[in-house]
Amino acid sequence: MSNSSLYESDFIGKVAWVTGAASGMGANHALRLARAGCRVGLIDVDGGGLGRVSRAIAAEGREAQAETGDVSDWSAISEAADRLLATLGPPDIVVANAGILGATDPVANLNPADWARVIAVNLTGVFHTCKAAIPHMTPAGTLILVSSVSGLRGYAGSSAYSASKHGVIGLMRTLANELSDQGIRVNAICPGWVDTPMFDLQVEVAGLDRAVATAVWSRDQLLERLVTPDEVSDAVLWLASPRAAMVTAVALPIDGGLTERTLPTSG
């Protein structure tokens, strides 16, 4: 039995929106939600990637609707939301996943335009996604905001990324308070080193061989291996399901123990 089938009775007939759905974890979340029974709305700036994910979902006999839009652009996201509403209906589940790594420079050297772009996508984009969805969400719906272990701790050279991901957790906590009387749960997930294209980009930025980076960075995590996309999607499906009915306002690390590691790593 697949992981998705374990949750199928929880998701049949539900509508899920996923931003950043053209690749990486967003694509994986969309595929897993569709396999579990959701009708899925896909939003991303990458129209080609959206097409590939949409076709993959259709090939499995599931339904998806792709909408191209930049989450940092309020008009684009509100219009995409209107089109999803018209076709799929109100969302039960919203996964605000879209994000970028951005420039990795010390604050003293960071171009303000690079700072602004990361904040616009990673934080304002999550705000736009929530703002577009909330007025239409079904009672007892759920918002899942994608933060990072960088939203729980700081890393030199990653000021914009870390600030944006800390901001996502602050937004999550605020929304959990604002929406509790509607029965809407709001949580954040905080992945560690995940085996995705963003990991590959971090390897490239660091100028490392991928095998070397994987071996060294995996040791940051107590379990000493990369997190798989499916392991992150497992958490998304659990948080979105009735099995997590009393879980809200939580920033959930999915990091193999990275944020709690106190043991020294070998060289």
N, C-alpha and C positions, 0 to 999 in steps of 0.2 A: 504494500500500500504506500502511495507517495505521500510526502508531507502535506501537499495541498489537499488530498482526499480526506485527510483527517479532519479538515475544517469545512468540508463541502457543505454540510447542513447549515453552517453558520453564515454562508456567503451567497447561496443561490438566490438570485433576484436582486442582489444589492448592486448599487452603483458606486464605483470608486474612481476618483480622479488622481492622477499621478503626474507631477511635474518633473522635468528632467528625465523624461521617459524614453528618450531616443537611444540611450546606451547605458552601460555600467549598472549601478545598483537600481537606478530608476527603471530601466528596462526589465530588470529581474523582478522588481516589486510588481510591475504591471503584469508580467507573464504569470507570476505566482497567484496574484489576485484573480486574474482571468481563469486560470486553471481551477481555482477554488470555487468558481461560479459567478464571479462579479462581471458586470458589464463595465468596461474600463474606458475612461476618457484619458487620452494621452496628450500632454502639452510639452513642447520643447521648441527651441529655436532651430533645431536640426531637422528639417522636413524629410530629408532622405532617411535618416535614422528612424524617425517616427514611422515612415512607410514600412521599413523592414520589420519593426516590432509589431506594427498593426497586422502585417501579413502573417507573421509567425503566430499571432493570437488567432487569426481567422483560420489558419491551417489546422488548428486544434479544435475547430468548431465552436470557438468562443467569439464574443462581440467586443470590438474596440472602435473608438472614434478618435482620430488624430487631429489635433489642432496646433498649427505652428504659431508660436508666440514667445516673446522674450518676457520672462517674469518680472524684469525690472521696469517694464513699460505697463503702467496701469491700464491704459486704453486697450492694449493688446490682450491683456489677461482678462479684463472684464468682458471684452467681446468674445473671447474664446469660451469663457464660462457661459455666456448667453447661448452660444451654439451648442455646447454640451447639454445644457438644461433643456433646450428645445428637442434634442434627439434622445438623450438618455434619461432625462428626468433629474430630480434632486439627488445630490450625492449623499450617500451614507458614510463614505470613507474618503478622506482627503489626505494624500501623502505629499507634503511639500518638500520635495527632494532636490529640486534644481539647485546647483551650486557650482562654483568654479574655485580653482586653487589660487589663481592670481600671482602677482609678483612676490618673490621671496627676498626681500631686502630689509636691513635694519631700518627702524623708523627714520633715523637721520638721513637715509639715502632714498627713502620710498617716495616715488612720484605721487603727489596728491591725486592725480587722475587715476592711478592704479588702485590706490586706497578706495576711491569713490566707486570704481567699477565693482570691486569685490563686495563692498557693503550693499551696493544697488542690487546685485544678483542674490547674494547669500542671505541677506537680512530683509531688505525692502521687498525682494521677490517673495519671500515667505509671507510677509505682511500682505502683499497684494493678493497672493493665493488665498489666504485666510479671509481677507475682506471680500473677495469675490464669491467665496463659497458659503460663508456663514449665514447670510440671510436666507439661503435656500436649503440648508442642510436638514435632513430628516431628524425628528426627535430621537435621542439616544444615538446620534451619529458620533463619529470620532475623527479628530484631527491628529495626524502624526507628523511632527516637524522633524526634519533631519538636521541634527547638529553634528557633533563630532567629539572625540576626546579632546580636540582643540578648543571645545566649548567648556571644558572642565579644567584645563590647565593651559599655561602659556608656553610657546616655543619661540626661541629667538629667530628672527627673520620672518615670522609669520603673523605680524601684527594685525593686518587687515583680515586675514582668514580667521584668526583666533577671536578677534573682536566681533566679527560677524557671527561666529558660531556661539560665543557667549551670549550675544544678543538674541539669538534664536531661543535659547533656554529662558531668558527673561520674558520674551514674548509668549512662550508656551505657558509659563507660570501665570502671567496676566490673563491669558485667554481661558485657562482652566478655571480661574475665579469668575470671569465674566460670563462663561457659558454653562456653569454648573446647574443653574436653575432651568436650563433647557434640556438637561440630561446629556449634553454633549461633553465627551471626555477629550482631553487634550494632553498629549504626551510628546516627549522628544526621544529620539534614539541617538546614541553617541558612538558611532563605530570607531574602531581603532584602525590598524593596518589591514585593509581589505584588498583582496586580489581583483582589482578593477583597472580600467584605463587610467583613472586618476592616480593610482599607485604607480603605474608606468610613467606618468608625467612627472611625479615626484622623483622617481629614479633618474629620469632624464635631466631634470633641473639640478639634481645633486651630482650629476656627472659620474654615476656609478654603473657598473655592470649589474644587470637585473638579478642574476644569481647571487652576487655578493650582497646587494641591497636586501634581498629577501632573507638571506641567512643572518645578516647583522640586525636588521630592523625587527625581524620576528622575535629576536631575543628581548625586545622591549616588553613583550607580552609574557605573562607568567606561563601560558601554555605554549609559547615559543613556536608558533606557526602563524601564517596569515589567516585572517578571518575569510571565509568564503562568502560570496554574495548571497547564497541561499541561507546562510546562518543569519545574515541581517534580515532577509525577507521573512524568515521564521518569526523573528521578533515583531516585524510589522504585522504579520497575520495574527499573531497572538494578541497584540495590543488592539487590533481592529475587531477582535472577536468577542462574543459574550463571555468567554472564559476570563477576560480581563475587565469584567463589568465594574469592579471597584478600584480600578487602577486609573488614576488621573493625576496630573501635575508632576509626573515622574520624568527625570532625565536618565534614561537607561543606557549604561555603557554596554557595548557589544564589542569587547576589546581584548578578550583573553586575559584579563587582569592587568592591562597596561597601566590604568590609572592608579592601581593599588600596589604596583610592584615596588618593593623595598629591597629585594635581594639584588646584590651587584651582578651585572652581567659580565661574562668572561670576554676577553678582548677579541 
